[in-house]
């Protein structure tokens, strides 16, 4: 439970800084830009070269890729039905499909399923969440981000502008570098340099989230807030549960897959959305409140998994 307590502590630091007026009003935006331009690229350079696909356990590798299009389609459909703007649709397309499957997921898996569940959690996180972050989140952020981080509705960009935004987006550059030049261990001090920068990701982004967290969700965002929470914490794990039961994958690998699908919003995905200027207050609220809601929903899902999958 230490990672959960750390997240709450980082949130509290941001809240205190905001409420005491100790930092400028644009502190959250500045920290978010640091995350996008420094911490996220460092994380990609550090971890992507270690990615190894496992042919032994396919369930935790495949299921997240089944959930991504469902989540994106659900957000897109709600956006069309409720006439959401590009900024709101882009923000939810980034944050809803991705869960906090490592920093929060690993200790929660160990707490509820024991250390024997961790290898499956690693597969879900590395093959599913991490690649999904590097591909879907960065692409959607590059397409939907507002100009210069200004929080206003953006008009539909031209194809050339989209390509330029995508190719110059720092995480995309880091992705290309990691795939072409990345190493599992970088030479000399470079490894330590990248590790220390990547290590700043969680504390910096959660402090930024805490700084921007609003306990009262703006009235105009109440409906998308509720929809995003419902999709992420209820619908997606329910789809994962139905999938593993129908396919007969009710062993430990399937149980961990469902539990990881139930994780609240990924911190890094929130950082990418906020850094791209996409509904920062709403995204910050979803990430912050998602963690708090997870304290309730994750034990419930663990109980449901045990009851339903052991009897299937």
C-alpha positions in Angstrom: 0.0 0.0 0.0 3.0 2.3 0.1 2.6 3.4 -3.5 -1.0 4.4 -2.8 0.2 6.4 0.2 2.9 8.1 -1.8 0.4 9.1 -4.5 -1.8 10.6 -1.8 1.1 12.4 -0.2 2.2 13.9 -3.6 -1.4 15.0 -4.2 -1.4 16.6 -0.7 1.9 18.5 -1.4 0.3 20.0 -4.6 -2.9 20.9 -2.7 -0.9 22.6 0.1 1.2 24.6 -2.4 -2.0 25.7 -4.2 -4.0 26.6 -1.1 -1.1 28.5 0.6 -0.3 30.5 -2.5 3.4 29.4 -2.1 3.7 28.9 -5.9 2.6 30.9 -8.9 -0.8 30.2 -10.5 0.8 28.6 -13.6 2.9 26.2 -11.5 0.8 23.2 -12.6 1.1 24.1 -16.3 4.9 24.5 -15.9 5.3 21.2 -14.1 3.2 19.5 -16.8 5.4 20.8 -19.6 8.4 19.5 -17.7 6.8 16.1 -17.6 6.1 16.1 -21.3 9.4 17.4 -22.4 11.7 15.6 -19.9 10.2 13.0 -17.6 8.1 11.1 -20.1 10.8 10.9 -22.8 13.2 9.7 -20.2 10.8 7.0 -19.1 10.4 5.8 -22.6 14.1 5.7 -23.3 14.6 3.8 -20.0 11.9 1.2 -20.2 11.0 0.5 -23.9 14.3 -1.3 -24.7 13.4 -3.8 -22.0 10.1 -4.7 -23.6 9.8 -8.5 -24.2 6.7 -10.1 -25.6 5.8 -13.4 -23.9 4.3 -16.2 -25.9 3.6 -18.2 -22.8 0.8 -16.1 -21.3 -1.3 -14.4 -24.0 -4.3 -13.3 -21.9 -2.7 -10.3 -20.1 -0.9 -9.4 -23.4 -4.0 -9.5 -25.6 -6.9 -8.3 -23.5 -5.7 -4.7 -23.0 -5.5 -4.4 -26.8 -9.1 -5.5 -27.0 -10.1 -2.9 -24.4 -8.4 0.1 -26.1 -10.7 0.3 -29.1 -13.7 -0.2 -26.9 -12.7 2.6 -24.6 -11.8 5.0 -27.5 -15.1 4.1 -29.3 -17.1 4.7 -26.1 -15.5 8.1 -25.6 -15.9 9.0 -29.3 -19.5 7.9 -29.3 -20.3 9.9 -26.1 -18.6 12.9 -27.7 -20.8 12.7 -30.8 -23.9 12.1 -28.8 -23.3 14.9 -26.3 -21.6 17.3 -28.7 -18.3 17.4 -26.9 -15.5 19.6 -28.3 -12.2 18.4 -29.6 -10.4 19.3 -26.4 -12.7 17.2 -24.2 -12.9 14.3 -26.6 -9.1 14.2 -27.0 -8.5 14.4 -23.2 -10.8 11.4 -22.5 -9.5 9.4 -25.4 -6.1 9.6 -23.8 -6.9 9.0 -20.2 -9.8 6.6 -20.2 -8.2 3.6 -22.0 -5.1 3.5 -19.8 -4.8 2.4 -16.2 -2.2 2.8 -13.5 -1.0 -0.8 -14.0 2.5 -0.5 -12.6 3.0 2.1 -9.9 -0.4 1.3 -8.3 -1.1 -2.0 -10.1 1.9 -4.0 -8.9 1.6 -3.5 -5.2 -2.2 -3.9 -5.4 -1.8 -7.2 -7.3 0.7 -8.4 -4.7 -1.6 -7.4 -1.8 -4.7 -9.2 -3.2 -3.3 -12.1 -5.2 0.2 -12.6 -3.8 3.7 -12.4 -5.4 2.7 -15.2 -7.8 0.5 -12.8 -9.7 3.2 -10.2 -10.4 4.6 -11.8 -13.6 1.2 -11.6 -15.2 0.9 -8.0 -14.0 4.2 -7.2 -15.6 3.1 -8.7 -18.9 -0.1 -6.6 -18.8 1.8 -3.5 -18.0 4.6 -3.8 -20.5 2.8 -5.4 -23.5 -0.4 -3.6 -22.9 -0.2 -0.3 -20.9 3.2 0.8 -21.8 3.0 0.3 -25.5 -0.5 1.6 -25.5 0.8 4.8 -23.8 3.6 5.1 -26.3 1.4 4.6 -29.3 -2.2 5.7 -28.5 -1.7 8.4 -26.0 1.1 10.2 -27.8 -0.6 9.9 -31.2 -4.0 11.2 -29.8 -2.2 14.0 -27.9 -0.3 15.0 -31.0 -3.5 15.2 -33.0 -5.8 16.8 -30.4 -3.4 19.0 -28.4 -4.2 22.8 -28.3 -1.7 25.2 -29.7 1.0 26.2 -27.3 -0.8 24.5 -24.5 -3.6 27.2 -24.6 -6.7 25.7 -23.1 -9.2 26.6 -25.8 -11.1 24.7 -28.5 -8.9 23.9 -31.4 -10.1 23.9 -35.0 -9.4 20.9 -37.1 -5.8 21.0 -38.1 -4.4 20.4 -41.6 -2.7 17.2 -42.5 0.7 18.8 -42.7 0.2 20.4 -39.3 -0.8 17.1 -37.8 2.3 15.4 -39.2 4.5 18.2 -37.9 2.9 18.1 -34.4 3.2 14.3 -34.3 6.9 14.2 -35.4 7.9 17.0 -33.0 6.1 15.7 -30.0 8.8 14.9 -27.4 7.5 11.4 -26.4 7.2 10.5 -30.1 10.8 11.5 -30.6 11.8 9.5 -27.6 9.9 6.5 -28.9 11.7 6.6 -32.2 15.1 7.0 -30.5 14.3 4.1 -28.1 13.3 1.8 -30.9 16.3 2.6 -33.0 19.1 3.5 -30.6 17.7 2.4 -27.2 19.7 0.1 -25.0 18.8 -2.0 -22.0 21.8 -0.4 -20.2 23.1 2.9 -21.5 26.9 3.6 -21.2 28.4 5.2 -18.2 26.7 8.1 -16.6 24.0 8.2 -19.3 22.1 5.4 -17.6 22.1 7.2 -14.3 21.1 10.5 -15.9 18.1 8.9 -17.7 17.1 7.0 -14.6 17.1 10.1 -12.4 15.0 12.0 -14.9 12.5 9.2 -15.3 12.3 8.9 -11.5 10.9 12.5 -11.3 7.8 11.5 -13.3 5.5 10.3 -10.6 6.2 12.9 -7.9 6.3 15.8 -10.3 3.1 14.9 -12.1 1.2 14.1 -9.0 2.2 17.3 -7.3 1.0 19.1 -10.5 -2.2 17.1 -10.4 -2.6 18.1 -6.7 -1.9 21.7 -7.6 -4.7 21.6 -10.2 -7.1 19.3 -8.4 -10.6 20.7 -7.9 -12.7 19.1 -5.2 -15.7 20.5 -7.0 -15.7 19.4 -10.6 -16.8 22.3 -12.8 -20.5 22.0 -13.6 -19.9 21.8 -17.3 -17.6 18.8 -16.8 -19.7 16.9 -14.3 -21.3 14.6 -17.0 -18.0 13.7 -18.8 -16.4 13.2 -15.4 -19.0 10.7 -14.4 -18.9 9.0 -17.8 -15.1 8.7 -17.7 -15.2 7.2 -14.2 -17.9 4.7 -15.1 -16.1 3.5 -18.3 -12.7 3.2 -16.6 -13.7 1.7 -13.2 -16.8 -0.3 -14.1 -17.3 -1.0 -17.9 -13.8 -1.9 -19.0 -13.1 -4.3 -16.1 -16.5 -5.8 -16.7 -15.7 -6.4 -20.4 -12.3 -7.9 -19.4 -14.1 -10.2 -16.9 -16.6 -11.4 -19.5 -13.8 -11.9 -22.0 -11.7 -14.2 -19.8 -14.7 -16.1 -18.5 -16.1 -16.7 -22.1 -12.7 -17.8 -23.3 -12.1 -20.1 -20.3 -9.0 -18.2 -19.1 -10.1 -18.1 -15.4 -6.8 -19.1 -13.9 -4.4 -16.7 -12.2 -3.4 -15.0 -15.5 -7.0 -14.2 -16.3 -7.7 -13.0 -12.7 -4.7 -10.6 -12.8 -5.8 -9.4 -16.3 -9.2 -8.4 -15.0 -7.8 -6.8 -11.9 -5.3 -4.7 -13.9 -8.1 -3.6 -16.2 -9.8 -2.2 -13.1 -7.0 0.1 -12.2 -7.8 3.8 -12.1 -6.5 6.3 -14.6 -2.8 6.2 -15.5 -0.8 9.1 -14.1 1.4 9.3 -17.1 -1.5 9.4 -19.5 -3.0 12.2 -17.5 0.4 14.0 -17.7 0.4 13.7 -21.5 -3.2 15.0 -21.8 -2.6 17.9 -19.4 0.8 18.7 -21.0 -1.0 18.8 -24.4 -3.4 21.4 -23.0 -6.4 19.1 -23.1 -8.9 19.8 -20.2 -6.2 20.0 -17.5 -8.7 20.6 -14.6 -10.9 17.7 -15.6 -8.0 15.4 -16.2 -6.4 16.3 -12.9 -9.7 15.7 -11.2 -10.1 12.3 -12.9 -6.5 11.2 -11.9 -6.8 12.4 -8.4 -10.4 11.2 -7.7 -9.6 8.0 -9.6 -7.0 7.1 -7.1 -9.4 7.7 -4.2 -12.2 5.8 -5.9 -9.8 2.9 -6.5 -9.5 2.5 -2.8 -13.1 1.3 -2.9 -13.5 -0.2 -6.4 -10.3 -2.4 -6.4 -11.2 -4.4 -3.3 -14.7 -4.9 -4.8 -13.2 -6.2 -8.1 -10.8 -8.4 -6.2 -13.8 -10.0 -4.4 -15.8 -10.3 -7.6 -12.9 -11.9 -9.4 -12.5 -14.5 -6.6 -16.2 -15.3 -6.4 -17.0 -15.4 -10.2 -13.8 -16.8 -11.7 -13.3 -19.5 -9.2 -16.8 -20.8 -9.8 -16.6 -20.5 -13.6 
